[in-house]
Amino acid sequence: MVTSVVEMAAARENLASLLALLDLEGHRFELSLDDEEWKVSLECVAPGGWLSVNVRIPRADLRDAADDPRVEQRLLNDLGARLSGCRREESNQ
């Protein structure tokens, strides 16, 4: 499946925004399109080292997350569960 540079940039930006909301202590990710799903290879700081997680996100969901709070929350819930082993930033509340 061919994707445009604009779509790839928007998908990366949307995913980065979602990950920022999860307050991960540190992370890095790679993103590629496989048919109608984004393949995300993500590494995050975990107790004792790094944790590697592979996630698939429907193409439309990652696109729509920026404008639809329901889609955003669903993705946050899914990513949060998948990344539960990652260390989080301490809250300044």
VMD Tcl script that draws the C-alpha trace (Angstrom):
set ca {
  {0.00 0.00 0.00}
  {1.40 3.35 -1.05}
  {1.29 6.16 1.45}
  {2.10 9.81 0.92}
  {4.75 11.71 2.80}
  {1.97 13.92 4.20}
  {0.01 10.91 5.52}
  {3.15 9.39 7.05}
  {4.05 12.68 8.75}
  {0.52 13.08 10.12}
  {0.48 9.49 11.40}
  {3.86 9.98 13.14}
  {2.65 13.24 14.68}
  {-0.62 11.68 15.88}
  {1.18 8.69 17.38}
  {3.75 10.93 19.07}
  {0.91 12.97 20.59}
  {-0.78 9.83 21.91}
  {2.46 8.56 23.43}
  {3.08 11.96 25.06}
  {-0.30 11.68 26.79}
  {0.85 8.37 28.31}
  {3.72 10.15 30.12}
  {6.30 7.52 29.22}
  {9.68 8.18 30.80}
  {11.42 7.52 27.49}
  {10.51 5.87 24.22}
  {11.27 5.57 20.54}
  {9.19 4.13 17.72}
  {9.18 3.11 14.09}
  {6.05 3.31 11.98}
  {5.21 1.60 8.70}
  {2.03 0.98 6.75}
  {0.97 -2.58 6.03}
  {-2.21 -2.59 3.91}
  {-4.79 -0.82 6.11}
  {-2.88 -1.03 9.39}
  {0.02 0.90 10.81}
  {2.71 -1.35 12.25}
  {4.30 0.27 15.27}
  {7.55 -1.06 16.72}
  {8.00 0.71 20.01}
  {10.68 0.59 22.68}
  {10.25 2.21 26.07}
  {12.23 2.54 29.27}
  {11.26 -0.24 31.66}
  {12.62 -1.33 35.02}
  {15.97 -2.92 34.24}
  {16.26 -1.79 30.63}
  {14.10 -1.38 27.56}
  {10.80 -3.06 26.67}
  {9.97 -3.79 23.01}
  {6.34 -3.87 21.90}
  {4.80 -4.34 18.46}
  {1.34 -2.90 17.90}
  {-0.97 -2.71 14.91}
  {-3.27 0.28 14.62}
  {-5.98 0.58 11.96}
  {-5.05 3.23 9.42}
  {-8.29 5.16 9.92}
  {-7.96 5.14 13.73}
  {-4.54 6.78 13.76}
  {-5.77 9.34 11.23}
  {-8.98 10.08 13.16}
  {-7.46 10.17 16.66}
  {-6.50 13.84 16.32}
  {-10.11 14.91 15.71}
  {-12.27 12.30 17.45}
  {-11.98 12.08 21.26}
  {-13.58 8.62 21.30}
  {-10.99 7.20 18.90}
  {-8.21 8.96 20.80}
  {-9.38 7.48 24.13}
  {-9.73 3.99 22.65}
  {-6.17 4.15 21.31}
  {-4.87 5.55 24.62}
  {-6.53 2.69 26.50}
  {-5.09 0.09 24.14}
  {-1.61 1.60 24.05}
  {-1.63 2.15 27.81}
  {-2.44 -1.52 28.40}
  {0.18 -2.70 25.91}
  {2.80 -0.41 27.45}
  {1.97 -1.12 31.08}
  {5.52 -2.38 31.68}
  {7.03 0.99 30.73}
  {8.15 3.46 33.34}
  {6.09 6.66 33.55}
  {7.15 10.21 34.26}
  {6.40 11.22 37.82}
  {3.43 13.55 38.09}
  {4.00 17.09 39.29}
  {0.52 17.36 40.75}
}
mol new
graphics top color blue
foreach p $ca { graphics top sphere $p radius 0.5 }
foreach p [lrange $ca 0 end-1] q [lrange $ca 1 end] { graphics top cylinder $p $q radius 0.2 }
display resetview
